[in-house]
């Protein structure tokens, strides 16, 4: 977020004032969290783990956007947590939501009948501020402005959130 500090200060028209840098950085983090929640899109690179009670018939869906990598797929069989070889499944990180399915000719392994029998760990979000889509960045900065000045974000904010949900921040 540090590289966003200059952009946020420009948005607030306080470029030469360093006294508020810590406050503005906290506003940036709060704004990013709000946009992530409202747009259901991850901005800051994060590692997530999701659990399923069993493998589905066809494919697993990862409901965070954007997914950049699948770290592992593990499952319980015989009460032992086992890592599924990545050679046995393929990932589609382009689709939203991202998907994981067995490679051609394979099927999902049988799991124990238990809660959270399947564990998938994945990385989502953007690695650096420079690759965050422009629209996403604009929405975060508008939230910073609203938080800083204590004003309502209004209908324009929700219009931008809808665009993020539809176009993923790229237009």
C-alpha distance (Angstrom), angle and dihedral (degrees) to the residues before:
residue distance angle dihedral
X1 . . .
X2 3.79 . .
X3 3.82 92.0 .
X4 3.81 87.6 55.1
X5 3.79 90.8 58.7
X6 3.81 93.6 83.8
X7 3.81 90.8 48.0
X8 3.81 91.3 49.9
X9 3.80 91.9 47.9
X10 3.81 89.7 49.9
X11 3.82 89.3 49.3
X12 3.81 88.6 53.1
X13 3.84 92.6 40.9
X14 3.82 93.2 -124.4
X15 3.82 99.9 115.0
X16 3.80 99.0 146.7
X17 3.80 98.2 42.6
X18 3.82 112.6 96.6
X19 3.81 95.1 169.8
X20 3.81 91.3 87.1
X21 3.81 99.4 43.3
X22 3.81 94.2 108.8
X23 3.80 91.3 48.6
X24 3.80 92.8 47.5
X25 3.82 91.4 48.8
X26 3.81 89.5 53.4
X27 3.82 89.1 50.0
X28 3.81 89.4 50.7
X29 3.79 91.4 53.5
X30 3.81 92.1 46.8
X31 3.81 90.7 47.4
X32 3.81 92.5 49.3
X33 3.82 90.3 50.0
X34 3.81 91.0 49.9
X35 3.81 93.3 49.1
X36 3.81 91.0 46.0
X37 3.80 90.2 52.7
X38 3.81 96.6 43.1
X39 3.82 97.0 41.9
X40 3.82 94.7 35.7
X41 3.79 87.0 -131.0
X42 3.80 128.5 123.8
X43 3.79 116.2 -129.3
X44 3.79 106.2 171.6
X45 3.82 113.2 56.5
X46 3.80 109.5 -99.9
X47 3.78 139.5 167.7
X48 3.80 115.0 -127.1
X49 3.78 133.0 -173.1
X50 3.80 120.9 -156.2
X51 3.78 127.5 -173.1
X52 3.78 132.6 -148.8
X53 3.79 128.1 -171.7
X54 3.81 90.3 -132.9
X55 3.77 141.4 -12.6
X56 3.81 112.5 -80.5
X57 3.78 123.6 -121.6
X58 3.79 93.2 -102.6
X59 3.78 121.3 1.5
X60 3.78 143.6 -6.7
X61 3.79 116.4 -123.7
X62 3.79 122.5 -147.2
X63 3.78 106.5 -152.4
X64 3.78 99.7 -158.4
X65 3.80 122.8 93.7
X66 2.98 128.5 -111.1
X67 3.81 105.4 18.5
X68 3.81 111.2 -168.5
X69 3.82 102.1 177.3
X70 3.79 143.2 1.9
X71 3.79 109.4 -132.9
X72 3.79 98.4 -171.2
X73 3.78 148.1 -26.7
X74 3.81 114.2 -143.0
X75 3.78 131.4 176.0
X76 3.78 139.9 -178.4
X77 3.76 117.7 -112.0
X78 3.79 121.7 162.8
X79 3.83 87.8 -1.0
X80 3.83 89.6 -63.4
X81 3.81 122.3 117.1
X82 3.81 104.1 -128.8
X83 3.80 128.5 -171.1
X84 3.79 114.0 -129.4
X85 3.81 111.3 -134.2
X86 3.80 110.7 -111.2
X87 3.82 86.8 -134.1
X88 3.82 87.2 71.3
X89 3.79 97.4 58.0
X90 3.77 139.1 41.8
X91 3.76 128.8 -145.9
X92 3.77 130.4 -142.5
X93 3.78 105.7 -159.8
X94 3.80 93.6 165.8
X95 3.80 97.6 67.1
X96 3.76 121.3 77.0
X97 2.92 110.0 -103.6
X98 3.80 96.5 33.2
X99 3.79 113.7 -125.0
X100 3.78 139.2 -148.4
X101 3.80 122.1 -163.3
X102 3.80 138.2 161.7
X103 3.79 114.9 -86.7
X104 3.79 116.4 -105.5
X105 3.79 111.1 -65.8
X106 3.81 94.7 19.2
X107 3.80 132.0 98.6
X108 3.76 130.3 -158.9
X109 3.81 114.1 -87.1
X110 3.79 120.6 -108.7
X111 3.79 114.0 -97.7
X112 3.77 133.4 -156.9
X113 3.80 113.2 -92.4
X114 3.79 97.2 -106.8
X115 3.77 143.0 113.7
X116 3.82 112.8 -83.2
X117 3.80 93.9 9.4
X118 3.82 92.0 157.2
X119 3.82 125.1 53.2
X120 3.80 123.9 -169.3
X121 3.78 121.4 -175.2
X122 3.79 119.0 -166.7
X123 3.79 143.0 162.7
X124 3.77 120.9 -122.3
X125 3.78 137.6 172.1
X126 3.77 131.3 47.1
X127 3.80 121.7 -49.4
X128 3.81 95.1 -144.4
X129 3.78 137.5 13.3
X130 3.80 89.9 -114.4
X131 3.82 92.1 68.8
X132 3.81 97.4 46.4
X133 3.82 107.3 113.7
X134 3.79 113.9 -104.3
X135 3.81 94.8 -119.1
X136 3.80 91.4 52.3
X137 3.79 90.6 51.1
X138 3.82 91.6 48.1
X139 3.81 91.2 52.8
X140 3.82 92.1 50.2
X141 3.81 91.4 48.7
X142 3.81 91.3 49.3
X143 3.81 88.9 54.5
X144 3.82 90.0 49.4
X145 3.81 88.8 53.2
X146 3.80 91.1 49.1
X147 3.81 92.8 48.5
X148 3.80 93.4 45.5
X149 3.80 95.4 49.4
X150 3.81 95.3 33.1
X151 3.79 94.6 -123.8
X152 3.80 132.3 142.6
X153 3.79 114.2 -98.6
X154 3.78 91.7 -140.0
X155 3.77 133.0 -166.5
X156 3.81 93.6 -46.6
X157 3.81 89.6 67.0
X158 3.81 91.9 55.1
X159 3.79 90.7 47.1
X160 3.82 89.2 55.0
X161 3.82 90.7 46.4
X162 3.82 89.6 53.4
X163 3.81 89.4 50.9
X164 3.79 90.4 51.1
X165 3.79 90.5 51.1
X166 3.80 91.6 48.2
X167 3.79 102.3 38.4
X168 3.82 103.1 21.6
X169 3.79 93.6 -122.0
X170 3.81 94.6 -58.5
X171 3.78 119.9 109.6
